[in-house]
């Protein structure tokens, strides 16, 4: 046992190091690299990722797993060793099922489609992108077939990002969201004047915004001895191990929300990684449980904490001191309402808390239909536009602001979008339990104290890394599998109050 485990861990450590080296190159590309570096960087990344893949999918890893599975059979399900063998087996089987030819065809298709998607989006001309999307749908289908599935092809893709979750379960959850949120969006639209957010556009000095955001994320618990903040076009967080987890943000003089809420969001991701047990380092367990669980941490801090009234009761005086000009004559309540303004919009990444999940629902429906073959790629724009109209009540003027807006479908990546909504649901479900366990949580937040909340998340989520599937983690942390109820109640109450709506609809 000792020898097999030692040998497996040595291989996994090498694979982790190769992947982390690739992540450093990726971070550099997004933050510092001159434009001339693009071609060379693509080669370097491809070399490192290929080495990591070859190392991980070797026959030796398969033999070691075979031997270790019987050796750990008597260990606790959540022990480090049993978890390592179980999760490594899952990853190994998935990677081995995809032939090197299919993997390289998928990589090539993404690289080929990208410039055509960019042109199509620029010119708002879906026809330019259509043949490439057809190819990508076909490849998604081939991946699903290679991985295998019991009910629907989408199950195979979903299981890769959110282990254990079925398409039918997700359809039921989205159905609940739809019936609660479509009427709420309409109610808010009728009372749109109740919230005024013009203050956010009064002009905020970028340097001061960056400093303020960095100060806030430090107060929330982001450990800057093991992290840093830089600027990039698309904000992200990335980890090279327990000692180095970085975030990026962007800053706009003309719009306040981007920098601060972007920073809090990414710091939520980063604090998750900073909290993973060091005992799991340099193994496949040293990561978040899934993209959806990862997104729960960013959305929890960004929205459930950062857009809450107690948060602004604490921070507004210092914000006003840093920005006396734009905030002159603006009281805390007005500012709290402004950062929570909800309105139907065309672009997912700019959507507020209420409407955001409708954007994800739409993509999930269209992805599954294209994969099942019930929706033809050429009919996508029409299907998109009619659903935006029925879910959000607005008209899509062109495909740039419709079906062409996201980069995701330019590569072979079906199954990723649901994670964004799962993040909102899981965040609310965890927060509901954290509130029950920490009765004076709001009072603590009002005093600028976040340590108890962070400790709760560390104990129930972070330290476990990838040991558990999303539902296993939720069962352990909250006593229940994934449910939409806490999130639906949260938005109905919060936005019902903000917009002066009558008692939340059933
Ligand atoms: Zn995120």
Boltz pocket constraint, residues with backbone or C-beta under 6 A from the ligand:
constraints:
  - pocket:
      binder: B
      contacts: [[A, 265], [A, 269], [A, 294], [A, 295], [A, 298]]
      max_distance: 6.0
